Amino acid sequence: MAIVRVEIAKRPQEQRDAIIAGITEVLVQNGAKREGVQVLLYELEMTCWGRGGVTFDKIKKQQEAEAAALVKDEKKPSKRK
């Protein structure tokens, strides 16, 4: 019997199903019996999880703003002659 605990950010059910199936498959390929594999997903809100003193929702918003700024800069006409 194998019990796997995974801490992840909240995800849609389709992704949770795929994660559970994938983890199960890896264990089965390495000798576990499929019926003996249990996968527990612990989902956390991005506002309750952080790195470097900043919550992941703020990190994501900052990354999105930076990416939008890059796209905006790429669309500006070049000043080359």
Steps between C-alpha positions, in 0.01 A plus 500: 500500500622848418362828630618818328425845639532796266473868592399712201322821412127468432428353156201401289368145550631391159856582608455331838383184322804509269740552793352208693510276192858599418634442849319166516649398165857579613458283808342216301791512253731459799330196650202629699157343457261752346227420754744563783601851391335790680565862401393785726503852361523785746399815317593842624387845396780705351427764765596248772830393347809707446870510426751759606244681715255554211182303431483313171196696386708820519793331327270384219347848460847654482612245239187565292559877515862454392396274212235752387761777506733292281223436248414870498866590437522250214205666327656846509645612166877487484691833493778355283591668171 
